[in-house]
Amino acid sequence: MNRLLAGLWRLGKPLQWRILWFAHAKFIVGVTGVIRDDEGRVLLLRHRLWPPSRQWGCPTGYARKNELHEDTIARELREETGLALKPGRLLGVRSGYKYRIEVYYEATLVGGLEGLRLERREILDARLFDLDRLPDGLPDSHRELVGMLSRAPS
């Protein structure tokens, strides 16, 4: 049996990829951006679809197939607020709930809040906060992400 499996494996990459695809779990990728302005303040959004007791959080969204994770957070921010960012360093990656991987990036807001236009179906508010004056209703995981930042903007 092992010889048969090894022989099939050696037939080439198209077959290898099919076997791997069927044999392994499929994941969605959530990407979160910890975005600061030139003064070091962090951009937080009040999300309509999140539980009322913890609606404030960093911009976040799901990666599309073949999309770079840095591009995911830039697209999500643009779609939800009309704002632009410059991607920065990778803050971390972790396995999330069930079939989800979470990726965290630091980023810099480009142009401040100029041109802010909220996607009202998803976002109720967008504000810049000093790192030592974060709002109530911020999930612990996002509070920890913001805490990873130094006091000086990157």
N, C-alpha and C positions, 0 to 999 in steps of 0.2 A: 504493500500500500504506500509506504514511504517513497519507494522508487517511482511509482506512478505520480504522486504529488510533486516530487522533485522534477520529473520530466515535464509535467504540465506547466510548472513554474518557469522552466527554462524556455518555453515557447515564445516568450517575449513580453514586453511591457504592456501592450494592450490587454492581454489576458491577465497579467499580474494585477493591473489596476482594477479590472473587473472583480477579480477575486477579493482584493483588499476592500473594495467598495461594498461588496455584499457581506463581508466578514466583520466589518467594524461599524461602530456606532456613528451616526451622522450628528453633527453639532450645528447649532446656530451660534453666532458670535455677536455678543453685545459689546459695544465700544463706548466708553465714557471719557469725556474730556474735562480735565481740570484746567480751566481757562482763566488767565489773568490779564489785566490791562497793564499799561506802562507804569502805573502807580502801585502795582502789586495786589490790587483788589481782585477777588475771585468772582467770576460770573456765575450766578445761580439762576435757575429757572423754576417757576412754580408750575408744576405739571398737573394738568386737569385730570388725567387718568390715574394718578397715584392716590393712595389712601389720604383722606383729608387731614389726618394727624401728621403726615410727613410728605407734604407736597413739594417742598423745596428740594432741589438737587442739581447736580451738575448736568450739563447737556449729555444726552445718551441716546443711542439708537442701535439698530442692527445692521451688520455688514451685509452688503449684497454680494452675490456670487462674483468672484474675481475682483473684488474691490479691495484696495489697500486699506488697512485699518486707519491710517492717518487721513485718508480721503473720506472714510465713513464719518468721522466726527466732524470734519469740515462740511460735508454735505448735510448732515443732520442739523448743525448749527445754522447753516444758510436756510434750510427748509423751515426750521422752527422759528427763527428770529430775523432772518435777512442779514445777519452779521457774518463777518469773515474772520478767519484765524490763521495763524502760522503754526503748524504742528511743531511740537518739541519732542522731548525725550519720552521714551516708554517708561511708565511708572510701575507697571506690573501686569501680570497675566495670572488668572486663576480659574479653576473650574467653578462653574456656577451651579445653579439649580438644574438637576436632571441633565438634559442634553444641551447645556449652554456653557460657553467659554466666555469669560469676561476679560476685556483688554482695556487698560487705562493709560491715557496719554496726557502729558502736560502740553499746554498750548498757550499762545499769546494772542489776545484779541487785537485785530487790526482795525484801526479807525474808531475805536471806542464804541459808544452806543449810537453813533451816527447811522441813520438808516434803519434803526430798529423797527421791525414790523412783525408782530407776533402772529403765529399760526394758531388762531383762537380755538381750533378744535382740540389742540393738544396743550398749549401753553397759555397760562393765565397772566404771568408776569415775568419780567426779566430784570435783574438788578445786579449791581456790583457791590460786593461786601468786603469790608476790611477783614483780614484773616482772624482777628480777635473779636469780631462782632458778627458772627454767623447767626442766621435766623434759627428760631425754634422750628421744628418740623423738618429738619435736615436729617436724613437717615444716617445712622452711625457709620455705615460703610463709606458714605460720601464725606462725612466729617473726618474720618481717618485719611481719606485721599487728600483732602485739603490740608490736613496736618502734615503730610509728607513734603509740602512745599516749604522752601526757605522763605524768609521774610522779604528777600529782594527778588524782583522779577527776573526771569531768565532772559 
